[in-house]
């Protein structure tokens, strides 16, 4: 399985993080009744812009498999759920929930 983390501006669609284009180390863990994402990244211009728009983010994981369709996981970011740890160089995102779905099976004629 291959996995891509994608973080975009929800309104304008600008991509801030795309690990298929620029690999980064990240972790996704269940935490309480939600999810915690931690992305190791320097404080680049893109990360500064992400922090500026932290209340308007779409966060996705795409999991691609050799033997089945791609799974898309859409995380719903909590209010005040985005922070950057400058000392550790880690972007933290707290998500209240997520939806897992297969885009090939979503909508459209069958």
Biopython code that builds the backbone (N, CA, C, O; Angstrom):
import numpy as np
from Bio.PDB.StructureBuilder import StructureBuilder

atoms = [
    (1, "UNK", "N", (0.833, -1.175, 0.000)),
    (1, "UNK", "CA", (0.000, 0.000, 0.000)),
    (1, "UNK", "C", (0.884, 1.247, 0.000)),
    (1, "UNK", "O", (1.899, 1.310, 0.694)),
    (2, "UNK", "N", (0.478, 2.227, -0.787)),
    (2, "UNK", "CA", (1.104, 3.546, -0.767)),
    (2, "UNK", "C", (0.110, 4.524, -0.169)),
    (2, "UNK", "O", (-1.102, 4.362, -0.309)),
    (3, "UNK", "N", (0.639, 5.547, 0.502)),
    (3, "UNK", "CA", (-0.231, 6.509, 1.164)),
    (3, "UNK", "C", (0.266, 7.914, 0.880)),
    (3, "UNK", "O", (1.471, 8.170, 0.872)),
    (4, "UNK", "N", (-0.673, 8.824, 0.647)),
    (4, "UNK", "CA", (-0.362, 10.227, 0.415)),
    (4, "UNK", "C", (-1.176, 11.087, 1.364)),
    (4, "UNK", "O", (-2.389, 10.913, 1.481)),
    (5, "UNK", "N", (-0.513, 12.013, 2.040)),
    (5, "UNK", "CA", (-1.179, 13.010, 2.871)),
    (5, "UNK", "C", (-1.318, 14.275, 2.038)),
    (5, "UNK", "O", (-0.352, 14.752, 1.443)),
    (6, "UNK", "N", (-2.530, 14.810, 2.005)),
    (6, "UNK", "CA", (-2.814, 16.015, 1.235)),
    (6, "UNK", "C", (-3.557, 17.000, 2.136)),
    (6, "UNK", "O", (-4.603, 16.672, 2.695)),
    (7, "UNK", "N", (-3.008, 18.208, 2.271)),
    (7, "UNK", "CA", (-3.654, 19.257, 3.060)),
    (7, "UNK", "C", (-3.839, 20.456, 2.145)),
    (7, "UNK", "O", (-2.883, 20.995, 1.588)),
    (8, "UNK", "N", (-5.114, 20.864, 2.004)),
    (8, "UNK", "CA", (-5.465, 21.934, 1.067)),
    (8, "UNK", "C", (-6.320, 22.991, 1.752)),
    (8, "UNK", "O", (-6.933, 22.748, 2.791)),
    (9, "UNK", "N", (-6.341, 24.171, 1.137)),
    (9, "UNK", "CA", (-7.262, 25.214, 1.568)),
    (9, "UNK", "C", (-8.651, 24.839, 1.067)),
    (9, "UNK", "O", (-8.832, 24.589, -0.124)),
    (10, "UNK", "N", (-9.622, 24.799, 1.954)),
    (10, "UNK", "CA", (-10.965, 24.327, 1.604)),
    (10, "UNK", "C", (-11.661, 25.231, 0.595)),
    (10, "UNK", "O", (-12.430, 24.746, -0.235)),
    (11, "UNK", "N", (-11.407, 26.525, 0.650)),
    (11, "UNK", "CA", (-12.119, 27.453, -0.221)),
    (11, "UNK", "C", (-11.393, 27.630, -1.553)),
    (11, "UNK", "O", (-11.992, 27.440, -2.612)),
    (12, "UNK", "N", (-10.131, 27.986, -1.511)),
    (12, "UNK", "CA", (-9.391, 28.274, -2.735)),
    (12, "UNK", "C", (-8.782, 27.063, -3.402)),
    (12, "UNK", "O", (-8.444, 27.104, -4.585)),
    (13, "UNK", "N", (-8.639, 25.976, -2.647)),
    (13, "UNK", "CA", (-8.088, 24.756, -3.211)),
    (13, "UNK", "C", (-6.569, 24.702, -3.257)),
    (13, "UNK", "O", (-6.006, 23.740, -3.779)),
    (14, "UNK", "N", (-5.898, 25.710, -2.724)),
    (14, "UNK", "CA", (-4.431, 25.698, -2.743)),
    (14, "UNK", "C", (-3.899, 24.527, -1.927)),
    (14, "UNK", "O", (-4.370, 24.259, -0.821)),
    (15, "UNK", "N", (-2.914, 23.836, -2.485)),
    (15, "UNK", "CA", (-2.287, 22.715, -1.784)),
    (15, "UNK", "C", (-1.131, 23.233, -0.937)),
    (15, "UNK", "O", (-0.231, 23.909, -1.437)),
    (16, "UNK", "N", (-1.171, 22.906, 0.350)),
    (16, "UNK", "CA", (-0.102, 23.286, 1.266)),
    (16, "UNK", "C", (0.883, 22.140, 1.477)),
    (16, "UNK", "O", (2.094, 22.356, 1.511)),
    (17, "UNK", "N", (0.360, 20.925, 1.618)),
    (17, "UNK", "CA", (1.202, 19.738, 1.811)),
    (17, "UNK", "C", (0.677, 18.632, 0.918)),
    (17, "UNK", "O", (-0.519, 18.339, 0.909)),
    (18, "UNK", "N", (1.580, 18.021, 0.166)),
    (18, "UNK", "CA", (1.268, 16.869, -0.692)),
    (18, "UNK", "C", (2.482, 15.951, -0.635)),
    (18, "UNK", "O", (3.499, 16.218, -1.276)),
    (19, "UNK", "N", (2.373, 14.875, 0.128)),
    (19, "UNK", "CA", (3.540, 14.009, 0.327)),
    (19, "UNK", "C", (3.881, 13.174, -0.901)),
    (19, "UNK", "O", (4.924, 12.520, -0.923)),
    (20, "UNK", "N", (3.025, 13.180, -1.923)),
    (20, "UNK", "CA", (3.408, 12.513, -3.171)),
    (20, "UNK", "C", (4.380, 13.389, -3.959)),
    (20, "UNK", "O", (5.187, 12.876, -4.733)),
    (21, "UNK", "N", (4.307, 14.705, -3.766)),
    (21, "UNK", "CA", (5.207, 15.637, -4.446)),
    (21, "UNK", "C", (6.434, 15.960, -3.596)),
    (21, "UNK", "O", (7.532, 16.145, -4.123)),
    (22, "UNK", "N", (6.239, 16.027, -2.278)),
    (22, "UNK", "CA", (7.335, 16.325, -1.347)),
    (22, "UNK", "C", (7.177, 15.421, -0.134)),
    (22, "UNK", "O", (6.414, 15.735, 0.780)),
    (23, "UNK", "N", (7.888, 14.306, -0.120)),
    (23, "UNK", "CA", (7.738, 13.345, 0.984)),
    (23, "UNK", "C", (8.085, 13.970, 2.341)),
    (23, "UNK", "O", (9.085, 14.673, 2.487)),
    (24, "UNK", "N", (7.235, 13.693, 3.314)),
    (24, "UNK", "CA", (7.438, 14.122, 4.691)),
    (24, "UNK", "C", (7.089, 12.957, 5.604)),
    (24, "UNK", "O", (6.285, 12.094, 5.251)),
    (25, "UNK", "N", (7.693, 12.943, 6.763)),
    (25, "UNK", "CA", (7.347, 11.931, 7.768)),
    (25, "UNK", "C", (6.119, 12.437, 8.522)),
    (25, "UNK", "O", (6.082, 13.582, 8.974)),
    (26, "UNK", "N", (5.120, 11.573, 8.650)),
    (26, "UNK", "CA", (3.913, 11.950, 9.380)),
    (26, "UNK", "C", (3.339, 10.724, 10.078)),
    (26, "UNK", "O", (3.673, 9.586, 9.749)),
    (27, "UNK", "N", (2.474, 10.982, 11.041)),
    (27, "UNK", "CA", (1.798, 9.907, 11.772)),
    (27, "UNK", "C", (0.344, 10.307, 11.971)),
    (27, "UNK", "O", (0.022, 11.480, 12.155)),
    (28, "UNK", "N", (-0.522, 9.304, 11.929)),
    (28, "UNK", "CA", (-1.947, 9.493, 12.184)),
    (28, "UNK", "C", (-2.337, 8.505, 13.273)),
    (28, "UNK", "O", (-2.115, 7.302, 13.137)),
    (29, "UNK", "N", (-2.917, 9.013, 14.351)),
    (29, "UNK", "CA", (-3.280, 8.139, 15.468)),
    (29, "UNK", "C", (-4.661, 8.499, 15.994)),
    (29, "UNK", "O", (-5.043, 9.669, 16.030)),
    (30, "UNK", "N", (-5.404, 7.474, 16.400)),
    (30, "UNK", "CA", (-6.664, 7.712, 17.100)),
    (30, "UNK", "C", (-6.326, 8.329, 18.448)),
    (30, "UNK", "O", (-5.374, 7.923, 19.116)),
    (31, "UNK", "N", (-7.132, 9.327, 18.837)),
    (31, "UNK", "CA", (-6.899, 9.990, 20.118)),
    (31, "UNK", "C", (-8.251, 10.350, 20.720)),
    (31, "UNK", "O", (-8.955, 11.215, 20.199)),
    (32, "UNK", "N", (-8.609, 9.697, 21.804)),
    (32, "UNK", "CA", (-9.913, 9.945, 22.418)),
    (32, "UNK", "C", (-11.019, 9.633, 21.433)),
    (32, "UNK", "O", (-11.108, 8.518, 20.919)),
    (33, "UNK", "N", (-11.868, 10.628, 21.169)),
    (33, "UNK", "CA", (-12.952, 10.428, 20.212)),
    (33, "UNK", "C", (-12.625, 11.017, 18.840)),
    (33, "UNK", "O", (-13.523, 11.231, 18.026)),
    (34, "UNK", "N", (-11.348, 11.277, 18.584)),
    (34, "UNK", "CA", (-10.947, 11.860, 17.310)),
    (34, "UNK", "C", (-9.629, 11.292, 16.815)),
    (34, "UNK", "O", (-9.290, 10.139, 17.080)),
    (35, "UNK", "N", (-8.900, 12.119, 16.096)),
    (35, "UNK", "CA", (-7.641, 11.721, 15.464)),
    (35, "UNK", "C", (-6.622, 12.819, 15.637)),
    (35, "UNK", "O", (-6.967, 13.999, 15.697)),
    (36, "UNK", "N", (-5.370, 12.427, 15.717)),
    (36, "UNK", "CA", (-4.261, 13.367, 15.803)),
    (36, "UNK", "C", (-3.294, 13.062, 14.666)),
    (36, "UNK", "O", (-2.866, 11.921, 14.491)),
    (37, "UNK", "N", (-2.955, 14.094, 13.896)),
    (37, "UNK", "CA", (-1.958, 13.980, 12.840)),
    (37, "UNK", "C", (-0.756, 14.815, 13.244)),
    (37, "UNK", "O", (-0.908, 15.931, 13.743)),
    (38, "UNK", "N", (0.429, 14.284, 13.032)),
    (38, "UNK", "CA", (1.675, 14.995, 13.312)),
    (38, "UNK", "C", (2.542, 14.895, 12.066)),
    (38, "UNK", "O", (2.845, 13.798, 11.597)),
    (39, "UNK", "N", (2.938, 16.045, 11.534)),
    (39, "UNK", "CA", (3.719, 16.103, 10.301)),
    (39, "UNK", "C", (5.043, 16.785, 10.605)),
    (39, "UNK", "O", (5.069, 17.925, 11.069)),
    (40, "UNK", "N", (6.137, 16.089, 10.343)),
    (40, "UNK", "CA", (7.458, 16.683, 10.526)),
    (40, "UNK", "C", (7.768, 17.524, 9.296)),
    (40, "UNK", "O", (7.926, 16.998, 8.194)),
    (41, "UNK", "N", (7.854, 18.833, 9.497)),
    (41, "UNK", "CA", (8.103, 19.739, 8.380)),
    (41, "UNK", "C", (8.737, 21.026, 8.888)),
    (41, "UNK", "O", (8.368, 21.523, 9.952)),
    (42, "UNK", "N", (9.676, 21.561, 8.143)),
    (42, "UNK", "CA", (10.200, 22.871, 8.523)),
    (42, "UNK", "C", (9.121, 23.934, 8.307)),
    (42, "UNK", "O", (8.136, 23.695, 7.609)),
    (43, "UNK", "N", (9.311, 25.078, 8.898)),
    (43, "UNK", "CA", (8.365, 26.185, 8.772)),
    (43, "UNK", "C", (8.619, 26.910, 7.447)),
    (43, "UNK", "O", (9.265, 27.957, 7.402)),
    (44, "UNK", "N", (8.097, 26.325, 6.382)),
    (44, "UNK", "CA", (8.243, 26.887, 5.040)),
    (44, "UNK", "C", (7.155, 27.930, 4.792)),
    (44, "UNK", "O", (6.261, 28.116, 5.617)),
    (45, "UNK", "N", (7.242, 28.600, 3.657)),
    (45, "UNK", "CA", (6.193, 29.541, 3.272)),
    (45, "UNK", "C", (4.840, 28.863, 3.162)),
    (45, "UNK", "O", (3.825, 29.439, 3.553)),
    (46, "UNK", "N", (4.814, 27.636, 2.630)),
    (46, "UNK", "CA", (3.552, 26.902, 2.527)),
    (46, "UNK", "C", (2.967, 26.595, 3.901)),
    (46, "UNK", "O", (1.755, 26.687, 4.093)),
    (47, "UNK", "N", (3.811, 26.234, 4.849)),
    (47, "UNK", "CA", (3.321, 25.938, 6.199)),
    (47, "UNK", "C", (2.829, 27.221, 6.873)),
    (47, "UNK", "O", (1.826, 27.199, 7.585)),
    (48, "UNK", "N", (3.525, 28.331, 6.654)),
    (48, "UNK", "CA", (3.054, 29.607, 7.204)),
    (48, "UNK", "C", (1.677, 29.965, 6.649)),
    (48, "UNK", "O", (0.809, 30.432, 7.387)),
    (49, "UNK", "N", (1.476, 29.746, 5.347)),
    (49, "UNK", "CA", (0.164, 30.001, 4.736)),
    (49, "UNK", "C", (-0.888, 29.042, 5.284)),
    (49, "UNK", "O", (-2.019, 29.449, 5.552)),
    (50, "UNK", "N", (-0.525, 27.777, 5.451)),
    (50, "UNK", "CA", (-1.435, 26.791, 6.038)),
    (50, "UNK", "C", (-1.906, 27.285, 7.405)),
    (50, "UNK", "O", (-3.095, 27.220, 7.717)),
    (51, "UNK", "N", (-0.978, 27.775, 8.213)),
    (51, "UNK", "CA", (-1.330, 28.259, 9.551)),
    (51, "UNK", "C", (-2.231, 29.491, 9.478)),
    (51, "UNK", "O", (-3.085, 29.696, 10.340)),
    (52, "UNK", "N", (-2.036, 30.291, 8.462)),
    (52, "UNK", "CA", (-2.890, 31.467, 8.268)),
    (52, "UNK", "C", (-4.333, 31.054, 7.981)),
    (52, "UNK", "O", (-5.272, 31.735, 8.392)),
    (53, "UNK", "N", (-4.502, 29.941, 7.277)),
    (53, "UNK", "CA", (-5.829, 29.454, 6.879)),
    (53, "UNK", "C", (-6.241, 28.224, 7.687)),
    (53, "UNK", "O", (-7.036, 27.415, 7.206)),
    (54, "UNK", "N", (-5.726, 28.069, 8.884)),
    (54, "UNK", "CA", (-5.907, 26.838, 9.665)),
    (54, "UNK", "C", (-7.357, 26.499, 9.976)),
    (54, "UNK", "O", (-7.660, 25.350, 10.296)),
    (55, "UNK", "N", (-8.256, 27.468, 9.889)),
    (55, "UNK", "CA", (-9.672, 27.191, 10.134)),
    (55, "UNK", "C", (-10.413, 26.801, 8.860)),
    (55, "UNK", "O", (-11.624, 26.578, 8.891)),
    (56, "UNK", "N", (-9.697, 26.717, 7.740)),
    (56, "UNK", "CA", (-10.326, 26.428, 6.448)),
    (56, "UNK", "C", (-9.550, 25.346, 5.699)),
    (56, "UNK", "O", (-9.252, 25.501, 4.515)),
    (57, "UNK", "N", (-9.226, 24.257, 6.383)),
    (57, "UNK", "CA", (-8.409, 23.214, 5.764)),
    (57, "UNK", "C", (-9.215, 21.967, 5.433)),
    (57, "UNK", "O", (-10.144, 21.594, 6.150)),
    (58, "UNK", "N", (-8.839, 21.339, 4.339)),
    (58, "UNK", "CA", (-9.262, 19.977, 4.025)),
    (58, "UNK", "C", (-8.034, 19.093, 4.193)),
    (58, "UNK", "O", (-6.970, 19.384, 3.646)),
    (59, "UNK", "N", (-8.185, 18.017, 4.949)),
    (59, "UNK", "CA", (-7.081, 17.093, 5.213)),
    (59, "UNK", "C", (-7.506, 15.709, 4.738)),
    (59, "UNK", "O", (-8.531, 15.177, 5.163)),
    (60, "UNK", "N", (-6.693, 15.135, 3.845)),
    (60, "UNK", "CA", (-7.008, 13.841, 3.250)),
    (60, "UNK", "C", (-5.825, 12.888, 3.343)),
    (60, "UNK", "O", (-4.670, 13.312, 3.318)),
    (61, "UNK", "N", (-6.121, 11.609, 3.448)),
    (61, "UNK", "CA", (-5.157, 10.537, 3.203)),
    (61, "UNK", "C", (-5.692, 9.737, 2.030)),
    (61, "UNK", "O", (-6.869, 9.377, 2.000)),
    (62, "UNK", "N", (-4.836, 9.463, 1.074)),
    (62, "UNK", "CA", (-5.171, 8.584, -0.038)),
    (62, "UNK", "C", (-4.347, 7.317, 0.131)),
    (62, "UNK", "O", (-3.119, 7.373, 0.183)),
    (63, "UNK", "N", (-5.016, 6.183, 0.215)),
    (63, "UNK", "CA", (-4.333, 4.894, 0.316)),
    (63, "UNK", "C", (-4.565, 4.137, -0.983)),
    (63, "UNK", "O", (-5.699, 3.809, -1.332)),
    (64, "UNK", "N", (-3.469, 3.864, -1.695)),
    (64, "UNK", "CA", (-3.570, 3.156, -2.970)),
    (64, "UNK", "C", (-3.044, 1.742, -2.808)),
    (64, "UNK", "O", (-2.045, 1.495, -2.133)),
    (65, "UNK", "N", (-3.750, 0.823, -3.450)),
    (65, "UNK", "CA", (-3.466, -0.602, -3.334)),
    (65, "UNK", "C", (-3.281, -1.199, -4.724)),
    (65, "UNK", "O", (-3.802, -0.672, -5.707)),
    (66, "UNK", "N", (-2.548, -2.288, -4.801)),
    (66, "UNK", "CA", (-2.343, -2.978, -6.073)),
    (66, "UNK", "C", (-3.577, -3.768, -6.484)),
    (66, "UNK", "O", (-3.812, -3.970, -7.675)),
    (67, "UNK", "N", (-4.371, -4.219, -5.511)),
    (67, "UNK", "CA", (-5.450, -5.162, -5.805)),
    (67, "UNK", "C", (-6.861, -4.631, -5.554)),
    (67, "UNK", "O", (-7.825, -5.393, -5.620)),
    (68, "UNK", "N", (-6.995, -3.328, -5.265)),
    (68, "UNK", "CA", (-8.326, -2.756, -5.043)),
    (68, "UNK", "C", (-8.271, -1.248, -5.260)),
    (68, "UNK", "O", (-7.185, -0.674, -5.341)),
    (69, "UNK", "N", (-9.435, -0.602, -5.355)),
    (69, "UNK", "CA", (-9.451, 0.843, -5.620)),
    (69, "UNK", "C", (-8.866, 1.662, -4.466)),
    (69, "UNK", "O", (-8.756, 1.190, -3.335)),
    (70, "UNK", "N", (-8.504, 2.872, -4.783)),
    (70, "UNK", "CA", (-7.961, 3.813, -3.805)),
    (70, "UNK", "C", (-8.995, 4.130, -2.724)),
    (70, "UNK", "O", (-10.175, 4.329, -3.013)),
    (71, "UNK", "N", (-8.529, 4.172, -1.477)),
    (71, "UNK", "CA", (-9.351, 4.582, -0.341)),
    (71, "UNK", "C", (-8.989, 6.024, 0.005)),
    (71, "UNK", "O", (-7.814, 6.364, 0.151)),
    (72, "UNK", "N", (-10.009, 6.863, 0.135)),
    (72, "UNK", "CA", (-9.803, 8.265, 0.498)),
    (72, "UNK", "C", (-10.351, 8.469, 1.907)),
    (72, "UNK", "O", (-11.481, 8.082, 2.204)),
    (73, "UNK", "N", (-9.550, 9.072, 2.762)),
    (73, "UNK", "CA", (-9.948, 9.355, 4.140)),
    (73, "UNK", "C", (-9.942, 10.874, 4.317)),
    (73, "UNK", "O", (-8.919, 11.533, 4.130)),
    (74, "UNK", "N", (-11.092, 11.406, 4.677)),
    (74, "UNK", "CA", (-11.267, 12.849, 4.824)),
    (74, "UNK", "C", (-11.427, 13.155, 6.308)),
    (74, "UNK", "O", (-12.367, 12.687, 6.949)),
    (75, "UNK", "N", (-10.505, 13.941, 6.846)),
    (75, "UNK", "CA", (-10.522, 14.307, 8.262)),
    (75, "UNK", "C", (-11.196, 15.668, 8.447)),
    (75, "UNK", "O", (-10.946, 16.602, 7.686)),
    (76, "UNK", "N", (-12.047, 15.768, 9.461)),
    (76, "UNK", "CA", (-12.684, 17.029, 9.817)),
    (76, "UNK", "C", (-11.893, 17.660, 10.955)),
    (76, "UNK", "O", (-11.886, 17.152, 12.077)),
    (77, "UNK", "N", (-11.229, 18.768, 10.657)),
    (77, "UNK", "CA", (-10.344, 19.426, 11.614)),
    (77, "UNK", "C", (-11.170, 20.114, 12.703)),
    (77, "UNK", "O", (-12.152, 20.800, 12.419)),
    (78, "UNK", "N", (-10.751, 19.915, 13.946)),
    (78, "UNK", "CA", (-11.421, 20.550, 15.090)),
    (78, "UNK", "C", (-11.187, 22.056, 15.072)),
    (78, "UNK", "O", (-10.198, 22.531, 14.514)),
    (79, "UNK", "N", (-12.102, 22.804, 15.687)),
    (79, "UNK", "CA", (-11.868, 24.230, 15.905)),
    (79, "UNK", "C", (-10.605, 24.374, 16.746)),
    (79, "UNK", "O", (-10.426, 23.665, 17.737)),
    (80, "UNK", "N", (-9.743, 25.280, 16.353)),
    (80, "UNK", "CA", (-8.458, 25.488, 17.029)),
    (80, "UNK", "C", (-7.641, 24.202, 17.074)),
    (80, "UNK", "O", (-6.895, 23.967, 18.025)),
    (81, "UNK", "N", (-7.783, 23.373, 16.044)),
    (81, "UNK", "CA", (-7.125, 22.073, 16.024)),
    (81, "UNK", "C", (-5.800, 22.023, 15.291)),
    (81, "UNK", "O", (-5.251, 20.940, 15.088)),
    (82, "UNK", "N", (-5.273, 23.175, 14.887)),
    (82, "UNK", "CA", (-4.017, 23.194, 14.136)),
    (82, "UNK", "C", (-2.993, 24.042, 14.888)),
    (82, "UNK", "O", (-3.277, 25.173, 15.280)),
    (83, "UNK", "N", (-1.802, 23.482, 15.084)),
    (83, "UNK", "CA", (-0.726, 24.211, 15.765)),
    (83, "UNK", "C", (0.611, 23.749, 15.205)),
    (83, "UNK", "O", (0.749, 22.620, 14.734)),
    (84, "UNK", "N", (1.583, 24.635, 15.265)),
    (84, "UNK", "CA", (2.931, 24.296, 14.808)),
    (84, "UNK", "C", (3.899, 24.421, 15.973)),
    (84, "UNK", "O", (3.937, 25.446, 16.654)),
    (85, "UNK", "N", (4.677, 23.375, 16.196)),
    (85, "UNK", "CA", (5.703, 23.346, 17.237)),
    (85, "UNK", "C", (7.030, 23.721, 16.584)),
    (85, "UNK", "O", (7.677, 22.882, 15.957)),
    (86, "UNK", "N", (7.432, 24.981, 16.733)),
    (86, "UNK", "CA", (8.665, 25.448, 16.085)),
    (86, "UNK", "C", (9.897, 24.735, 16.612)),
    (86, "UNK", "O", (10.808, 24.434, 15.841)),
    (87, "UNK", "N", (9.944, 24.459, 17.905)),
    (87, "UNK", "CA", (11.114, 23.803, 18.494)),
    (87, "UNK", "C", (11.308, 22.404, 17.916)),
    (87, "UNK", "O", (12.438, 21.990, 17.658)),
    (88, "UNK", "N", (10.221, 21.682, 17.715)),
    (88, "UNK", "CA", (10.314, 20.313, 17.202)),
    (88, "UNK", "C", (10.136, 20.196, 15.705)),
    (88, "UNK", "O", (10.404, 19.142, 15.129)),
    (89, "UNK", "N", (9.682, 21.280, 15.057)),
    (89, "UNK", "CA", (9.435, 21.239, 13.624)),
    (89, "UNK", "C", (8.296, 20.298, 13.256)),
    (89, "UNK", "O", (8.380, 19.548, 12.283)),
    (90, "UNK", "N", (7.215, 20.352, 14.061)),
    (90, "UNK", "CA", (6.090, 19.440, 13.848)),
    (90, "UNK", "C", (4.788, 20.228, 13.746)),
    (90, "UNK", "O", (4.481, 21.070, 14.591)),
    (91, "UNK", "N", (4.040, 19.936, 12.699)),
    (91, "UNK", "CA", (2.700, 20.467, 12.520)),
    (91, "UNK", "C", (1.725, 19.483, 13.151)),
    (91, "UNK", "O", (1.729, 18.301, 12.810)),
    (92, "UNK", "N", (0.891, 19.964, 14.069)),
    (92, "UNK", "CA", (-0.089, 19.116, 14.750)),
    (92, "UNK", "C", (-1.486, 19.487, 14.268)),
    (92, "UNK", "O", (-1.847, 20.662, 14.204)),
    (93, "UNK", "N", (-2.264, 18.458, 13.930)),
    (93, "UNK", "CA", (-3.647, 18.660, 13.503)),
    (93, "UNK", "C", (-4.528, 17.708, 14.297)),
    (93, "UNK", "O", (-4.284, 16.502, 14.331)),
    (94, "UNK", "N", (-5.556, 18.260, 14.936)),
    (94, "UNK", "CA", (-6.532, 17.448, 15.664)),
    (94, "UNK", "C", (-7.812, 17.405, 14.839)),
    (94, "UNK", "O", (-8.332, 18.442, 14.429)),
    (95, "UNK", "N", (-8.309, 16.209, 14.603)),
    (95, "UNK", "CA", (-9.530, 16.026, 13.824)),
    (95, "UNK", "C", (-10.606, 15.409, 14.708)),
    (95, "UNK", "O", (-10.338, 14.503, 15.497)),
    (96, "UNK", "N", (-11.825, 15.913, 14.562)),
    (96, "UNK", "CA", (-12.931, 15.414, 15.382)),
    (96, "UNK", "C", (-13.519, 14.126, 14.827)),
    (96, "UNK", "O", (-14.066, 13.315, 15.574)),
    (97, "UNK", "N", (-13.406, 13.938, 13.521)),
    (97, "UNK", "CA", (-13.942, 12.725, 12.903)),
    (97, "UNK", "C", (-13.309, 12.550, 11.531)),
    (97, "UNK", "O", (-12.505, 13.367, 11.082)),
    (98, "UNK", "N", (-13.699, 11.454, 10.876)),
    (98, "UNK", "CA", (-13.199, 11.206, 9.533)),
    (98, "UNK", "C", (-14.228, 10.381, 8.774)),
    (98, "UNK", "O", (-15.048, 9.676, 9.362)),
    (99, "UNK", "N", (-14.161, 10.490, 7.466)),
    (99, "UNK", "CA", (-14.992, 9.680, 6.579)),
    (99, "UNK", "C", (-14.054, 8.915, 5.664)),
    (99, "UNK", "O", (-13.184, 9.504, 5.023)),
    (100, "UNK", "N", (-14.234, 7.597, 5.603)),
    (100, "UNK", "CA", (-13.466, 6.748, 4.690)),
    (100, "UNK", "C", (-14.384, 6.369, 3.537)),
    (100, "UNK", "O", (-15.507, 5.916, 3.756)),
    (101, "UNK", "N", (-13.905, 6.554, 2.302)),
    (101, "UNK", "CA", (-14.717, 6.136, 1.163)),
    (101, "UNK", "C", (-13.831, 5.841, -0.037)),
    (101, "UNK", "O", (-12.671, 6.250, -0.093)),
    (102, "UNK", "N", (-14.403, 5.125, -0.989)),
    (102, "UNK", "CA", (-13.720, 4.787, -2.235)),
    (102, "UNK", "C", (-14.276, 5.721, -3.308)),
    (102, "UNK", "O", (-15.440, 5.585, -3.685)),
    (103, "UNK", "N", (-13.469, 6.672, -3.815)),
    (103, "UNK", "CA", (-13.977, 7.631, -4.798)),
    (103, "UNK", "C", (-14.618, 6.968, -6.019)),
    (103, "UNK", "O", (-15.587, 7.497, -6.564)),
    (104, "UNK", "N", (-14.096, 5.824, -6.456)),
    (104, "UNK", "CA", (-14.654, 5.132, -7.620)),
    (104, "UNK", "C", (-16.085, 4.667, -7.381)),
    (104, "UNK", "O", (-16.823, 4.435, -8.339)),
    (105, "UNK", "N", (-16.486, 4.527, -6.129)),
    (105, "UNK", "CA", (-17.823, 4.034, -5.797)),
    (105, "UNK", "C", (-18.756, 5.154, -5.337)),
    (105, "UNK", "O", (-19.889, 4.890, -4.935)),
    (106, "UNK", "N", (-18.290, 6.391, -5.392)),
    (106, "UNK", "CA", (-19.052, 7.513, -4.861)),
    (106, "UNK", "C", (-19.748, 8.252, -5.996)),
    (106, "UNK", "O", (-19.091, 8.844, -6.854)),
    (107, "UNK", "N", (-21.081, 8.218, -6.000)),
    (107, "UNK", "CA", (-21.864, 8.958, -6.986)),
    (107, "UNK", "C", (-21.709, 8.427, -8.398)),
    (107, "UNK", "O", (-21.028, 7.428, -8.631)),
    (108, "UNK", "N", (-22.339, 9.096, -9.317)),
    (108, "UNK", "CA", (-22.261, 8.742, -10.731)),
    (108, "UNK", "C", (-23.073, 7.509, -11.072)),
    (108, "UNK", "O", (-23.478, 6.755, -10.187)),
    (109, "UNK", "N", (-23.308, 7.309, -12.359)),
    (109, "UNK", "CA", (-24.085, 6.140, -12.797)),
    (109, "UNK", "C", (-23.315, 4.851, -12.594)),
    (109, "UNK", "O", (-22.085, 4.827, -12.649)),
    (110, "UNK", "N", (-24.045, 3.798, -12.363)),
    (110, "UNK", "CA", (-23.439, 2.471, -12.169)),
    (110, "UNK", "C", (-23.614, 1.646, -13.422)),
    (110, "UNK", "O", (-23.176, 0.497, -13.471)),
]
sb = StructureBuilder()
sb.init_structure("model")
sb.init_model(0)
sb.init_chain("A")
sb.init_seg("    ")
for serial, (resi, resn, name, xyz) in enumerate(atoms, 1):
    if name == "N":
        sb.init_residue(resn, " ", resi, " ")
    sb.init_atom(name, np.array(xyz, "f"), 0.0, 1.0, " ", f" {name:<3s}", serial, name[0])
structure = sb.get_structure()
